[in-house]
Every structure is written in C-alpha cells, then in structure tokens.
Amino acid sequence: MVNRSDLDFPKIDINFPKMDISEISDKVRTVGILPIGGFALLSYASTVEPLRAANLLSRRRLYDIVNIAIDGAQVQSSGAAYVSAQAVVGDALNLDYLFVVAGGDPASFSDRRVMNWIGRIARTGTLLGGVSGGPVILARAGLMEGRRMTVHWEHAEALAEISPNLAIERTLYVIDRDRVTCAGGTAPMDLMHALISQHHGVPFARLVSDWFLHTEIRPSGGPQRSGLVARVGSTNAAILNAVAAMETHVADPLTLGHLAQVSGVSMRQLNRLFTEKLRQSTMKYYRALRLDKAQSLLRNSPLSLTEIALACGFANSSHFSRVYSAKYRHPPSRIRA
C-alpha cells in the first residue's frame, strides 16, 4: 500500500551537473510515515517532499511513501490540512524506515497499542525515526534507551524530566545506528539530504536539495554549534564533505574508502589534504571526533560506559577505554568518578 499520486513521472528537462542518473541505485526503500494528530505540517512536508523529489528527479521510484493512521483514513495536522493514510496501525508492513511525526503535546501521548506496534516494527529490523515531537513518543515507548537523540527544543526540557536517563542533544538531527531523531521544522530536509547521500551519493542528494532552493545544507550538529568551516578550520570542499559524513556516522564509522567516495577524491588525495590542512590523517581525525563526542557523553549524559562506547562506534567498553586513555592520559571512568 503506497502513495500512488506520483507514479507517473512527468517528462521534465533537467541538467544534471557532473552526474549520470543511470548510475543511481535501483533499490526501492519503503518509508512509513506515522503522523500523530495535531502534527506540524512543515515537519511532515520537510520529511516527505525530499523523497518525492528524489523519485521525480531520478525518473524512477526510489522511495515508496506509506502514510499510516492510528485509525481512520485521514490524520489532521495542527491546521486545516489532512493527510490521507494508506495503512493503519496494526497492519503487517514491510518497511525500511518508520518516521513518527508529532507536534502539540507529545508527552501526553499514551496509546500503548501504538507504542507496542512501533516496538514490533522495530524488532523486524526497520529503522525508527522521530521528527519534531516524535522522538518523545519513541522515548515513552522505551525505544531510545542507550541511544543519542535530539528533539524539538520546545519538548527538550519536558522530555529530560520525564526520562532523565536519555542522552538528549540540542542538535538538528542525530543518526545513532537504527534510530534517527530530528528537531522538526525544516531540519528534516537536512536529515533527508544525509540519508539520500547515503543511499544514492552526494551529487544526487545535492540535486534534490537544490530542487527546493535548500542550498545551505546544515550538518547534524547545527545550529547550536558554530558553522562547519569554523569548527574544522578549513574551507576545502573535500575535507568539509568528509567531516560532515563523519559527524553523521559516529556510531557506525565509515571506512576511508567511503569517506573518499563522499568527498569526490581518492583515498590518497583525501589523506594528503587532511595531513596538509589539519595536520593529521583522515582516520586519526575521525577517531578524535568520536572520542570528543564520547567525552561529551561522559560528562553530560547518564549512559553507561558500554552504551557510550557503542554510541561512538567502538566495539566494546574495553576497546573504548584503551583508545580513550591513549588520547586523554586517563581512563574514562575518572570522568564519572
């Protein structure tokens, strides 16, 4: 059951800069959207529209979008607009992603039937996402334990009071293994750029973002942090692309080959650029970035050492402790002590 409204792609003449759309993967990903009544329409549109545009611009179906209702055939947004559903909670769906989009007062959402269904979906291997107030519902369902996450600033303090054991970050979006959380508003467009980049490469993802005049793509850590150029200390495009990918893949580190592919240069060239501009190799910089994130979690989150190790891409707590101690000259347990 999919959104059939855009099955027939219009014949449009687009100049594709420096890319061959025939090389785009033919894999079709099914994306479920669960809008909770009173959801913000902008958050919903910023999640769905980049996927629709990817289908349009590639002239093929890359993403099947399935709108899901708790019950009934439509879900009303915070305004007058409604979203028509193609499935209902309880259906047996084969999804690659499930995004819960919520607004209003998500902390008051207590439908255990819905939460249990989301949990069952997660156990099938589906990647779970929460947008705007959606992460609150995922947390209330017990599905964010041991994961880094973010949420719209309006809900952050309330969520911290309800669930003090969560590692909440004030960022645009967080991808932590099989969980994706996003602050809502226009932030899902930046998140979708990151996901489309993973699936079909940076050039095509930029084409999708350009389609919406969304040329200033923000990294996952913005906007509470300074700009990427200021943080990295370089304006080199290949380096910035690599670091942006590193920040998106903290829990599941990329290989040097993947980083080079994202950056559009060879592995040797990427290492040369990092050594010349940043005075360290690509992977050494990557490891330091992950250790800095781990140190922040040690100081500011209630996660255990094992949970922090996994959230920052280390095999286990022992491996994490060795690498951490080598850099900071003391074990991570000292921070907690």
C-alpha positions in Angstrom: 0.0 0.0 0.0 1.8 3.1 -1.2 1.2 6.7 -2.2 0.2 6.3 -5.8 -0.2 10.1 -6.5 3.2 10.4 -8.3 3.5 7.0 -10.0 3.6 8.7 -13.4 6.6 10.8 -13.5 6.3 14.0 -15.8 8.7 14.5 -18.6 11.0 17.3 -17.3 14.1 18.6 -18.8 16.8 18.9 -16.1 20.5 19.5 -16.5 22.3 17.1 -14.2 25.7 18.6 -13.2 28.6 16.1 -13.3 26.5 13.0 -12.7 24.8 10.2 -14.6 21.4 9.4 -13.2 21.6 6.0 -14.8 24.1 5.1 -12.1 21.7 5.8 -9.3 20.8 2.6 -7.3 17.5 0.9 -8.4 16.8 -0.2 -4.8 13.4 0.8 -3.7 13.1 1.8 0.0 9.7 1.8 1.7 9.3 4.7 4.1 6.4 4.6 6.6 5.2 8.0 8.0 3.1 7.9 11.2 1.7 11.4 11.7 0.1 11.9 15.1 -3.0 14.0 15.2 -2.0 17.7 15.5 1.4 17.2 13.8 3.1 20.2 12.3 2.6 20.2 8.5 6.0 21.8 7.9 7.8 19.0 9.7 5.8 16.4 7.7 6.4 18.1 4.4 10.1 18.5 5.1 10.3 14.8 5.7 8.3 13.6 2.7 9.0 16.1 0.0 12.7 15.3 -0.5 11.8 11.7 -1.0 9.1 12.6 -3.6 11.6 14.9 -5.3 14.2 12.1 -5.4 11.6 9.9 -7.3 10.8 12.8 -9.7 14.4 13.8 -10.4 15.7 10.2 -10.9 12.7 9.4 -13.1 12.2 6.2 -11.2 10.8 5.1 -7.9 13.5 5.2 -5.3 11.1 5.6 -2.3 7.6 4.3 -1.6 5.9 6.5 0.9 3.2 4.9 3.1 1.2 7.2 5.3 -0.1 5.4 8.4 -3.1 6.4 10.6 -3.8 5.3 14.1 -7.3 4.7 12.9 -9.5 6.0 10.1 -8.5 7.2 6.7 -7.1 10.6 7.5 -5.0 12.4 10.0 -5.4 16.1 10.7 -2.4 18.4 11.1 -2.3 21.3 13.6 -4.0 23.4 10.9 -6.8 22.6 8.5 -4.8 20.2 6.3 -5.3 16.4 6.4 -3.0 13.6 5.3 -4.7 10.6 3.7 -3.5 7.2 5.0 -2.7 4.1 3.0 -2.3 1.9 6.1 -3.3 1.8 9.8 -1.5 0.9 13.0 -1.6 -2.8 13.4 -1.1 -3.7 9.7 1.8 -6.0 8.9 4.1 -3.7 6.9 7.4 -4.4 5.4 9.2 -1.0 6.0 12.8 0.1 5.7 12.1 3.2 7.7 9.3 4.3 10.1 9.1 8.0 11.0 6.8 9.2 13.8 5.9 12.9 13.2 4.3 14.6 16.2 3.6 18.1 17.5 1.5 19.7 20.2 2.0 17.9 23.4 3.7 14.5 22.6 4.4 13.9 26.3 0.7 13.3 26.8 0.5 10.6 24.1 -0.2 7.4 25.9 -1.7 5.0 23.4 0.1 1.8 24.4 -1.3 -0.1 21.4 0.5 2.3 19.1 3.7 2.1 21.1 3.7 -1.7 21.2 3.1 -1.7 17.4 6.1 0.6 16.8 8.2 -1.7 19.0 7.1 -4.7 16.9 8.1 -2.9 13.8 11.5 -2.1 15.2 12.1 -5.8 16.0 11.7 -6.6 12.3 14.8 -4.5 11.5 13.0 -1.4 10.5 15.0 1.8 11.2 12.9 4.0 13.5 12.8 7.8 13.2 11.2 10.6 15.2 10.5 14.1 13.9 9.7 17.2 16.0 7.8 15.7 18.9 8.1 12.2 17.5 11.2 11.4 19.5 9.2 11.9 22.7 6.9 9.2 21.7 9.7 6.8 20.8 11.3 7.6 24.2 8.0 7.0 26.0 7.7 3.6 24.2 11.1 2.7 25.6 12.8 2.6 22.2 15.6 5.2 22.8 17.5 3.6 25.7 21.3 3.7 25.1 20.9 5.9 22.1 21.9 9.5 21.4 18.9 11.6 20.3 17.5 15.0 19.7 14.1 16.6 19.8 12.5 20.0 19.0 13.7 22.5 21.6 10.1 23.1 22.7 9.9 19.5 24.1 13.5 19.0 25.3 13.2 20.1 28.9 9.9 18.2 29.4 11.5 15.0 27.9 14.5 15.4 30.1 12.2 15.5 33.2 10.1 12.5 32.1 13.1 10.4 31.0 16.3 11.6 32.9 18.3 8.7 31.6 18.2 9.7 27.9 21.2 11.3 26.1 19.5 14.3 24.6 21.5 16.6 22.3 20.4 20.1 21.2 21.1 19.4 17.5 19.2 19.4 14.2 19.3 15.6 13.9 21.0 12.5 15.2 21.6 9.2 13.5 22.6 6.5 16.0 22.6 3.1 14.4 19.0 2.1 13.9 17.5 5.2 15.4 17.1 8.6 13.7 15.7 11.7 15.6 15.1 15.1 14.2 14.2 18.5 15.7 11.4 19.2 13.1 10.6 22.4 11.2 13.0 22.5 8.2 15.6 20.2 9.9 14.1 17.1 8.2 15.4 18.5 4.9 18.9 18.4 6.2 18.3 14.9 7.6 16.9 13.7 4.3 19.9 15.1 2.5 22.1 12.9 4.7 20.0 9.8 4.1 19.7 10.3 0.3 23.5 10.9 0.3 24.0 7.5 2.0 21.6 5.8 -0.5 22.5 7.5 -3.8 25.5 9.7 -3.3 26.2 13.3 -2.5 25.8 14.7 -6.1 22.3 13.4 -6.4 21.4 14.5 -2.8 22.6 18.0 -3.6 20.4 17.9 -6.7 17.4 17.1 -4.6 18.3 19.9 -2.1 18.7 22.4 -4.9 15.3 21.5 -6.2 13.9 23.1 -3.0 16.4 26.0 -3.1 17.9 24.4 0.0 21.5 25.2 -0.9 22.8 25.9 2.6 22.7 22.3 3.9 23.3 22.1 7.6 25.3 19.4 9.3 23.7 17.2 12.0 25.3 19.2 14.8 23.9 22.6 13.8 22.7 25.1 14.5 23.5 25.1 18.3 27.2 24.8 17.2 29.3 27.1 15.1 29.5 26.5 11.3 31.3 23.6 9.9 34.0 25.8 8.4 34.7 27.4 11.7 34.8 24.0 13.5 37.1 22.3 11.1 39.3 25.2 10.3 39.3 24.6 6.5 37.3 25.7 3.5 38.4 22.7 1.4 35.2 21.1 0.0 36.6 17.5 0.1 37.5 17.9 3.8 34.2 19.5 4.7 32.3 16.8 2.9 34.3 14.1 4.7 33.8 15.7 8.2 30.1 16.2 7.6 29.9 12.4 6.8 31.9 11.7 10.0 29.6 13.7 12.1 26.6 11.8 10.7 28.3 8.4 11.2 29.6 8.4 14.8 28.0 5.2 16.0 28.7 3.4 12.6 32.1 4.7 11.4 32.7 4.8 7.7 35.8 3.4 6.0 38.4 5.6 4.4 37.1 4.4 1.0 33.6 5.5 1.9 34.8 8.9 3.1 36.8 9.4 -0.1 33.8 8.5 -2.2 31.7 11.1 -0.3 34.4 13.7 -0.8 34.8 13.0 -4.5 38.6 12.4 -4.3 40.8 9.3 -4.0 41.8 7.9 -0.6 45.4 9.0 -1.1 44.3 12.5 -2.0 41.9 12.8 1.0 44.7 11.7 3.3 47.0 14.2 1.7 44.5 17.0 2.2 43.9 16.1 5.9 47.6 15.9 6.6 48.3 19.2 4.8 45.4 21.2 6.2 44.6 19.6 9.5 48.0 18.1 10.5 46.6 14.5 10.9 45.4 11.6 8.8 41.8 11.3 7.8 41.1 8.3 10.1 43.0 9.8 13.0 40.9 12.9 12.8 37.8 10.7 12.6 38.8 8.8 15.8 39.5 12.1 17.6 36.0 13.4 16.6 34.4 10.2 18.0 36.4 10.5 21.2 35.4 14.1 21.7 31.7 13.0 21.3 32.4 10.2 23.9 33.9 12.7 26.3 30.9 14.9 26.0 28.6 12.0 26.7 30.7 11.0 29.7 30.3 14.5 31.2 26.7 15.2 30.2 24.8 12.0 29.8 23.7 9.2 32.1 24.7 6.5 29.6 26.9 3.7 30.8 30.5 3.2 29.5 29.3 0.3 27.3 26.5 2.4 25.9 28.8 5.3 25.2 31.3 3.0 23.6 28.7 1.6 21.2 27.1 5.1 20.6 30.6 6.4 19.5 31.4 3.4 17.2 33.8 1.4 19.4 33.5 -2.4 19.6 33.1 -2.6 23.3 33.9 -0.8 26.6 37.4 -2.3 26.8 38.4 -1.1 23.3 36.9 2.3 24.1 38.8 2.6 27.4 42.1 1.8 25.7 41.7 4.3 22.9 40.3 7.0 25.3 43.2 6.5 27.8 45.8 6.8 25.0 44.4 10.2 24.0 43.5 11.8 27.3 46.1 10.1 29.5 43.4 8.8 32.0 40.6 6.2 31.8 37.1 7.3 31.0 36.0 6.0 34.4 37.8 9.0 36.0 35.3 11.4 34.5 32.4 9.5 36.1 34.2 9.2 39.4 
